[in-house]
């Protein structure tokens, strides 16, 4: 496994940094959005940069081709936490790259004290996922909770956020036979009509009361 790369910055894109390595080799390394923002503000072309990395293989829908990626972190502790977090059933690299909008220390502390509400506030997380995280990682993240300093790996941007009640409502609709696309569409329409929803049950009731469908 490639765990550490060193090179000079060639350029930053919206999601990665292109590093020039020894021997004229260029590597495009994907970065969590929070890490990317911090590196862009403190590095320019030609700057030396070292990144702790994880390898990630993506198999895209409709094809058997494998697409390899390297995901970079500025320190080993962040990489270790990210890798541990993605061992939880149902949390892959893509989900983690949207969810870790709070400092690693804060997430680890919430896990260790069993603070379900804090974990549910992570983008894309509902109650069931939060319960899995605490059950799987409790007792394993103490050293991260004791960090003196910690920054979010992911930028807390509204466009990548989805509330826990929306996540729970989508899960309920899938249990009722709707596919993921249909469930997301119905939930989105209901939220647009009545944004001040307080629970997933209330949201589901609103969907069926108003006859909201994927068609209109």
Phi and psi in degrees as GROMACS dihedral restraints (atoms count N, CA, C in turn):
[ dihedral_restraints ]
;  ai    aj    ak    al  type     phi  dphi    fc
    3     4     5     6     1   -79.7    20    10
    4     5     6     7     1   114.2    20    10
    6     7     8     9     1  -113.6    20    10
    7     8     9    10     1   -12.6    20    10
    9    10    11    12     1  -152.8    20    10
   10    11    12    13     1   130.6    20    10
   12    13    14    15     1  -127.8    20    10
   13    14    15    16     1   147.3    20    10
   15    16    17    18     1  -134.1    20    10
   16    17    18    19     1   135.9    20    10
   18    19    20    21     1  -170.5    20    10
   19    20    21    22     1  -167.3    20    10
   21    22    23    24     1  -114.3    20    10
   22    23    24    25     1   144.9    20    10
   24    25    26    27     1   -69.7    20    10
   25    26    27    28     1   124.4    20    10
   27    28    29    30     1   -93.8    20    10
   28    29    30    31     1   -50.6    20    10
   30    31    32    33     1  -167.0    20    10
   31    32    33    34     1   161.0    20    10
   33    34    35    36     1  -107.5    20    10
   34    35    36    37     1   142.7    20    10
   36    37    38    39     1  -110.6    20    10
   37    38    39    40     1  -168.1    20    10
   39    40    41    42     1   -69.8    20    10
   40    41    42    43     1   -18.8    20    10
   42    43    44    45     1  -138.5    20    10
   43    44    45    46     1     2.2    20    10
   45    46    47    48     1  -153.0    20    10
   46    47    48    49     1   172.6    20    10
   48    49    50    51     1  -125.0    20    10
   49    50    51    52     1   137.4    20    10
   51    52    53    54     1   -97.6    20    10
   52    53    54    55     1   117.4    20    10
   54    55    56    57     1  -105.0    20    10
   55    56    57    58     1   136.9    20    10
   57    58    59    60     1   -93.0    20    10
   58    59    60    61     1   118.6    20    10
   60    61    62    63     1   -98.1    20    10
   61    62    63    64     1   173.5    20    10
   63    64    65    66     1   -61.2    20    10
   64    65    66    67     1   143.6    20    10
   66    67    68    69     1    84.1    20    10
   67    68    69    70     1     9.7    20    10
   69    70    71    72     1    77.7    20    10
   70    71    72    73     1    18.7    20    10
   72    73    74    75     1   -90.7    20    10
   73    74    75    76     1   138.2    20    10
   75    76    77    78     1  -114.4    20    10
   76    77    78    79     1   129.3    20    10
   78    79    80    81     1  -117.9    20    10
   79    80    81    82     1   130.2    20    10
   81    82    83    84     1   -94.9    20    10
   82    83    84    85     1   114.1    20    10
   84    85    86    87     1  -113.4    20    10
   85    86    87    88     1   121.9    20    10
   87    88    89    90     1   -70.7    20    10
   88    89    90    91     1   140.1    20    10
   90    91    92    93     1  -126.7    20    10
   91    92    93    94     1   137.5    20    10
   93    94    95    96     1   -55.3    20    10
   94    95    96    97     1   143.7    20    10
   96    97    98    99     1   -57.4    20    10
   97    98    99   100     1   -38.1    20    10
   99   100   101   102     1   -66.2    20    10
  100   101   102   103     1   -40.9    20    10
  102   103   104   105     1   -64.2    20    10
  103   104   105   106     1   -43.6    20    10
  105   106   107   108     1   -58.6    20    10
  106   107   108   109     1   -46.6    20    10
  108   109   110   111     1   -61.6    20    10
  109   110   111   112     1   -41.7    20    10
  111   112   113   114     1   -68.6    20    10
  112   113   114   115     1   -39.5    20    10
  114   115   116   117     1   -69.6    20    10
  115   116   117   118     1   -38.6    20    10
  117   118   119   120     1   -63.6    20    10
  118   119   120   121     1   -33.2    20    10
  120   121   122   123     1   -78.4    20    10
  121   122   123   124     1   -16.1    20    10
  123   124   125   126     1  -122.6    20    10
  124   125   126   127     1     3.2    20    10
  126   127   128   129     1  -135.1    20    10
  127   128   129   130     1   144.3    20    10
  129   130   131   132     1  -128.2    20    10
  130   131   132   133     1   174.1    20    10
  132   133   134   135     1   -56.3    20    10
  133   134   135   136     1   131.5    20    10
  135   136   137   138     1    95.2    20    10
  136   137   138   139     1   -10.8    20    10
  138   139   140   141     1   -68.5    20    10
  139   140   141   142     1   142.3    20    10
  141   142   143   144     1   -76.6    20    10
  142   143   144   145     1   139.1    20    10
  144   145   146   147     1  -145.4    20    10
  145   146   147   148     1   133.0    20    10
  147   148   149   150     1  -114.9    20    10
  148   149   150   151     1   136.2    20    10
  150   151   152   153     1  -132.3    20    10
  151   152   153   154     1   135.9    20    10
  153   154   155   156     1   -85.4    20    10
  154   155   156   157     1   131.0    20    10
  156   157   158   159     1  -125.5    20    10
  157   158   159   160     1   157.0    20    10
  159   160   161   162     1  -124.7    20    10
  160   161   162   163     1   142.6    20    10
  162   163   164   165     1   -90.7    20    10
  163   164   165   166     1   138.8    20    10
  165   166   167   168     1  -136.6    20    10
  166   167   168   169     1   127.4    20    10
  168   169   170   171     1  -108.9    20    10
  169   170   171   172     1   124.1    20    10
  171   172   173   174     1  -108.7    20    10
  172   173   174   175     1   129.6    20    10
  174   175   176   177     1  -107.6    20    10
  175   176   177   178     1   109.1    20    10
  177   178   179   180     1   -81.4    20    10
  178   179   180   181     1   147.6    20    10
  180   181   182   183     1   -58.9    20    10
  181   182   183   184     1   135.0    20    10
  183   184   185   186     1    86.2    20    10
  184   185   186   187     1     3.0    20    10
  186   187   188   189     1  -145.0    20    10
  187   188   189   190     1   154.1    20    10
  189   190   191   192     1   -97.5    20    10
  190   191   192   193     1     1.0    20    10
  192   193   194   195     1   -71.0    20    10
  193   194   195   196     1   143.4    20    10
  195   196   197   198     1  -103.4    20    10
  196   197   198   199     1   134.0    20    10
  198   199   200   201     1  -115.9    20    10
  199   200   201   202     1   108.2    20    10
  201   202   203   204     1   -83.5    20    10
  202   203   204   205     1   141.9    20    10
  204   205   206   207     1  -132.9    20    10
  205   206   207   208     1   154.1    20    10
  207   208   209   210     1  -112.5    20    10
  208   209   210   211     1   130.8    20    10
  210   211   212   213     1  -107.6    20    10
  211   212   213   214     1   127.8    20    10
  213   214   215   216     1  -106.2    20    10
  214   215   216   217     1   147.3    20    10
  216   217   218   219     1  -133.7    20    10
  217   218   219   220     1   150.7    20    10
  219   220   221   222     1   -81.4    20    10
  220   221   222   223     1   -13.7    20    10
  222   223   224   225     1  -146.1    20    10
  223   224   225   226     1   160.0    20    10
  225   226   227   228     1   -69.0    20    10
  226   227   228   229     1   -31.3    20    10
  228   229   230   231     1   -68.4    20    10
  229   230   231   232     1   -38.6    20    10
  231   232   233   234     1   -65.7    20    10
  232   233   234   235     1   -41.5    20    10
  234   235   236   237     1   -62.1    20    10
  235   236   237   238     1   -42.9    20    10
  237   238   239   240     1   -63.3    20    10
  238   239   240   241     1   -42.5    20    10
  240   241   242   243     1   -65.4    20    10
  241   242   243   244     1   -44.9    20    10
  243   244   245   246     1   -58.6    20    10
  244   245   246   247     1   -44.4    20    10
  246   247   248   249     1   -63.9    20    10
  247   248   249   250     1   -41.2    20    10
  249   250   251   252     1   -67.5    20    10
  250   251   252   253     1   -42.5    20    10
  252   253   254   255     1   -59.7    20    10
  253   254   255   256     1   -36.1    20    10
  255   256   257   258     1   -81.3    20    10
  256   257   258   259     1     2.1    20    10
  258   259   260   261     1   -81.7    20    10
  259   260   261   262     1   -13.3    20    10
  261   262   263   264     1   -68.9    20    10
  262   263   264   265     1   133.6    20    10
  264   265   266   267     1   -56.6    20    10
  265   266   267   268     1   126.1    20    10
  267   268   269   270     1    92.4    20    10
  268   269   270   271     1    -3.3    20    10
  270   271   272   273     1  -113.9    20    10
  271   272   273   274     1   100.5    20    10
  273   274   275   276     1   -93.1    20    10
  274   275   276   277     1  -175.9    20    10
  276   277   278   279     1   -60.8    20    10
  277   278   279   280     1   -42.0    20    10
  279   280   281   282     1   -63.7    20    10
  280   281   282   283     1   -42.9    20    10
  282   283   284   285     1   -66.1    20    10
  283   284   285   286     1   -41.4    20    10
  285   286   287   288     1   -64.5    20    10
  286   287   288   289     1   -35.0    20    10
  288   289   290   291     1   -70.3    20    10
  289   290   291   292     1    -9.1    20    10
  291   292   293   294     1  -106.8    20    10
  292   293   294   295     1   -21.2    20    10
  294   295   296   297     1   -92.9    20    10
  295   296   297   298     1   -30.1    20    10
  297   298   299   300     1   -82.6    20    10
  298   299   300   301     1    61.2    20    10
  300   301   302   303     1   -88.3    20    10
  301   302   303   304     1    -3.5    20    10
  303   304   305   306     1  -108.9    20    10
  304   305   306   307     1   154.0    20    10
  306   307   308   309     1   -54.6    20    10
  307   308   309   310     1   143.0    20    10
  309   310   311   312     1   -51.4    20    10
  310   311   312   313     1   -42.2    20    10
  312   313   314   315     1   -58.3    20    10
  313   314   315   316     1   -43.2    20    10
  315   316   317   318     1   -68.5    20    10
  316   317   318   319     1   -40.4    20    10
  318   319   320   321     1   -65.5    20    10
  319   320   321   322     1   -44.4    20    10
  321   322   323   324     1   -63.1    20    10
  322   323   324   325     1   -39.9    20    10
  324   325   326   327     1   -63.2    20    10
  325   326   327   328     1   -43.2    20    10
  327   328   329   330     1   -61.6    20    10
  328   329   330   331     1   -38.2    20    10
  330   331   332   333     1   -65.6    20    10
  331   332   333   334     1   -45.5    20    10
  333   334   335   336     1   -68.0    20    10
  334   335   336   337     1   -32.9    20    10
  336   337   338   339     1   -94.3    20    10
  337   338   339   340     1     0.6    20    10
  339   340   341   342     1    71.1    20    10
  340   341   342   343     1    33.8    20    10
  342   343   344   345     1   -82.6    20    10
  343   344   345   346     1    87.3    20    10
  345   346   347   348     1   -60.8    20    10
  346   347   348   349     1   -39.6    20    10
  348   349   350   351     1   -63.1    20    10
  349   350   351   352     1   -38.6    20    10
  351   352   353   354     1   -65.3    20    10
  352   353   354   355     1   -41.9    20    10
  354   355   356   357     1   -68.8    20    10
  355   356   357   358     1   -35.8    20    10
  357   358   359   360     1   -63.7    20    10
  358   359   360   361     1   -22.6    20    10
  360   361   362   363     1   -78.6    20    10
  361   362   363   364     1    -9.1    20    10
  363   364   365   366     1   -67.8    20    10
  364   365   366   367     1   137.3    20    10
  366   367   368   369     1   -54.4    20    10
  367   368   369   370     1   131.2    20    10
  369   370   371   372     1    84.2    20    10
  370   371   372   373     1     2.6    20    10
  372   373   374   375     1  -103.2    20    10
  373   374   375   376     1   140.7    20    10
  375   376   377   378     1  -117.5    20    10
  376   377   378   379     1  -173.3    20    10
  378   379   380   381     1   -61.9    20    10
  379   380   381   382     1   -41.9    20    10
  381   382   383   384     1   -66.0    20    10
  382   383   384   385     1   -42.3    20    10
  384   385   386   387     1   -65.5    20    10
  385   386   387   388     1   -41.9    20    10
  387   388   389   390     1   -60.8    20    10
  388   389   390   391     1   -40.8    20    10
  390   391   392   393     1   -62.7    20    10
  391   392   393   394     1   -40.5    20    10
  393   394   395   396     1   -62.8    20    10
  394   395   396   397     1   -43.2    20    10
  396   397   398   399     1   -60.2    20    10
  397   398   399   400     1   -48.3    20    10
  399   400   401   402     1   -65.9    20    10
  400   401   402   403     1   -43.5    20    10
  402   403   404   405     1   -64.3    20    10
  403   404   405   406     1   -37.5    20    10
  405   406   407   408     1   -80.0    20    10
  406   407   408   409     1   -34.7    20    10
  408   409   410   411     1  -110.0    20    10
  409   410   411   412     1    -7.0    20    10
  411   412   413   414     1   -57.9    20    10
  412   413   414   415     1   129.6    20    10
  414   415   416   417     1    89.4    20    10
  415   416   417   418     1    -7.1    20    10
  417   418   419   420     1  -108.7    20    10
  418   419   420   421     1    -8.3    20    10
  420   421   422   423     1  -120.6    20    10
  421   422   423   424     1    21.8    20    10
  423   424   425   426     1   -58.2    20    10
  424   425   426   427     1   -42.5    20    10
  426   427   428   429     1   -65.6    20    10
  427   428   429   430     1   -28.6    20    10
  429   430   431   432     1   -74.4    20    10
  430   431   432   433     1   -34.2    20    10
  432   433   434   435     1   -67.7    20    10
  433   434   435   436     1   -21.7    20    10
  435   436   437   438     1   -93.2    20    10
  436   437   438   439     1     4.2    20    10
  438   439   440   441     1   -60.9    20    10
  439   440   441   442     1   140.1    20    10
  441   442   443   444     1   -76.5    20    10
  442   443   444   445     1   -36.9    20    10
  444   445   446   447     1  -133.4    20    10
  445   446   447   448     1   144.6    20    10
  447   448   449   450     1  -161.0    20    10
  448   449   450   451     1   140.3    20    10
  450   451   452   453     1  -123.6    20    10
  451   452   453   454     1   153.3    20    10
  453   454   455   456     1   -61.9    20    10
  454   455   456   457     1   140.6    20    10
  456   457   458   459     1   -78.8    20    10
  457   458   459   460     1   -23.3    20    10
  459   460   461   462     1  -124.6    20    10
  460   461   462   463     1   137.8    20    10
  462   463   464   465     1   -66.4    20    10
  463   464   465   466     1   139.0    20    10
  465   466   467   468     1   -88.8    20    10
  466   467   468   469     1    77.8    20    10
  468   469   470   471     1  -104.1    20    10
  469   470   471   472     1   138.0    20    10
  471   472   473   474     1   -61.2    20    10
  472   473   474   475     1   -32.1    20    10
  474   475   476   477     1   -67.5    20    10
  475   476   477   478     1   -18.1    20    10
  477   478   479   480     1  -103.6    20    10
  478   479   480   481     1     7.0    20    10
  480   481   482   483     1   -97.8    20    10
  481   482   483   484     1   149.0    20    10
  483   484   485   486     1  -147.2    20    10
  484   485   486   487     1   130.1    20    10
  486   487   488   489     1   -70.3    20    10
  487   488   489   490     1   160.2    20    10
  489   490   491   492     1   -64.9    20    10
  490   491   492   493     1   -34.7    20    10
  492   493   494   495     1   -68.9    20    10
  493   494   495   496     1   -33.8    20    10
  495   496   497   498     1   -65.1    20    10
  496   497   498   499     1   -42.5    20    10
  498   499   500   501     1   -60.9    20    10
  499   500   501   502     1   -44.4    20    10
  501   502   503   504     1   -64.9    20    10
  502   503   504   505     1   -40.3    20    10
  504   505   506   507     1   -64.8    20    10
  505   506   507   508     1   -40.2    20    10
  507   508   509   510     1   -62.0    20    10
  508   509   510   511     1   -42.5    20    10
  510   511   512   513     1   -62.4    20    10
  511   512   513   514     1   -40.5    20    10
  513   514   515   516     1   -63.8    20    10
  514   515   516   517     1   -44.4    20    10
  516   517   518   519     1   -63.2    20    10
  517   518   519   520     1   -36.1    20    10
  519   520   521   522     1   -65.9    20    10
  520   521   522   523     1   -36.7    20    10
  522   523   524   525     1   -65.5    20    10
  523   524   525   526     1   -26.8    20    10
  525   526   527   528     1   -85.4    20    10
  526   527   528   529     1     1.0    20    10
  528   529   530   531     1   110.1    20    10
  529   530   531   532     1    -3.7    20    10
  531   532   533   534     1   -82.3    20    10
  532   533   534   535     1   146.5    20    10
  534   535   536   537     1   -81.5    20    10
  535   536   537   538     1   173.1    20    10
  537   538   539   540     1   -60.8    20    10
  538   539   540   541     1   -43.5    20    10
  540   541   542   543     1   -62.3    20    10
  541   542   543   544     1   -45.0    20    10
  543   544   545   546     1   -62.5    20    10
  544   545   546   547     1   -44.1    20    10
  546   547   548   549     1   -62.8    20    10
  547   548   549   550     1   -44.4    20    10
  549   550   551   552     1   -62.8    20    10
  550   551   552   553     1   -41.0    20    10
  552   553   554   555     1   -63.7    20    10
  553   554   555   556     1   -45.3    20    10
  555   556   557   558     1   -64.2    20    10
  556   557   558   559     1   -42.7    20    10
  558   559   560   561     1   -64.7    20    10
  559   560   561   562     1   -43.5    20    10
  561   562   563   564     1   -60.1    20    10
  562   563   564   565     1   -42.8    20    10
  564   565   566   567     1   -65.4    20    10
  565   566   567   568     1   -39.8    20    10
  567   568   569   570     1   -66.1    20    10
  568   569   570   571     1   -41.5    20    10
  570   571   572   573     1   -64.8    20    10
  571   572   573   574     1   -37.7    20    10
  573   574   575   576     1   -63.1    20    10
  574   575   576   577     1   -40.8    20    10
  576   577   578   579     1   -71.1    20    10
  577   578   579   580     1   -42.0    20    10
  579   580   581   582     1  -138.3    20    10
  580   581   582   583     1    86.0    20    10
  582   583   584   585     1   -67.6    20    10
  583   584   585   586     1   -24.7    20    10
  585   586   587   588     1   -90.8    20    10
  586   587   588   589     1    65.6    20    10
  588   589   590   591     1   -95.0    20    10
  589   590   591   592     1   138.4    20    10
  591   592   593   594     1  -105.2    20    10
  592   593   594   595     1   -12.5    20    10
  594   595   596   597     1  -154.0    20    10
  595   596   597   598     1   160.4    20    10
  597   598   599   600     1   -65.0    20    10
  598   599   600   601     1   -36.9    20    10
  600   601   602   603     1   -62.6    20    10
  601   602   603   604     1   -41.5    20    10
  603   604   605   606     1   -63.7    20    10
  604   605   606   607     1   -38.3    20    10
  606   607   608   609     1   -66.2    20    10
  607   608   609   610     1   -43.3    20    10
  609   610   611   612     1   -63.6    20    10
  610   611   612   613     1   -44.3    20    10
  612   613   614   615     1   -60.0    20    10
  613   614   615   616     1   -39.2    20    10
  615   616   617   618     1   -65.0    20    10
  616   617   618   619     1   -41.4    20    10
  618   619   620   621     1   -58.6    20    10
  619   620   621   622     1   -47.3    20    10
  621   622   623   624     1   -78.9    20    10
  622   623   624   625     1   -30.8    20    10
  624   625   626   627     1   -64.4    20    10
  625   626   627   628     1   -40.6    20    10
  627   628   629   630     1   -89.4    20    10
  628   629   630   631     1    -4.3    20    10
  630   631   632   633     1    67.0    20    10
  631   632   633   634     1    33.8    20    10
  633   634   635   636     1   -70.8    20    10
  634   635   636   637     1   129.6    20    10
  636   637   638   639     1  -130.5    20    10
  637   638   639   640     1   178.6    20    10
  639   640   641   642     1   -72.7    20    10
  640   641   642   643     1   -14.5    20    10
  642   643   644   645     1   -88.7    20    10
  643   644   645   646     1   -24.8    20    10
